[in-house]
Amino acid sequence: MARQDTLGLAAYLQNGVLGMQDLKEASKRKASFGSTMKAVLWSFFGVRKKSDYEKDAAQLNPVHVIIAGVIGALIFIMTLIMIVKSVVAK
């Protein structure tokens, strides 16, 4: 039983290491931050062509996607706050 647990742990560690290698390779993608921001804003809108989605999935840097998503969410929240404040003030 202990031998199986050790083999399971070794497989888990190997998969974790391979996952990190995939992330390192993906973060070296050459798409610009501007194109990443454009793709994230279109995804907030909810309209994407399948071909554009596949191209973005192959080219966009995942770190840029996370940063652009946070920026997009902050812009969205700030816009909602400004709209609510202007409506309530009247």
LINJO-V709609 format. One record per backbone hydrogen bond with DSSP energy under -0.5 kcal/mol. NH is the residue of the N-H (numbers start at 1). CO is the residue of the C=O. Records with the same first field share a line. If there is no record, write none. Layout:
NH->CO / CO
This chain:
5->1
6->2
7->3
8->4
9->5
10->6
11->7
12->8
13->9
14->10
15->11
16->12
17->13
18->14
19->15
20->16
21->17
22->18
23->19
24->20
25->21
26->22
27->23
28->25
29->26
31->59
36->32
37->33
38->34
39->35
40->36
41->37
42->38
43->39
44->40
45->41
46->42
47->42
48->46
53->49
54->50
55->51
56->52
57->53
58->54
59->55
60->56
65->61
66->62
67->63
68->64
69->65
70->66
71->67
72->68
73->69
74->70
75->71
76->72
77->73
78->74
79->75
80->76
81->77
82->78
83->79
84->80
85->81
86->82
87->83
88->84
89->85
90->86 / 87
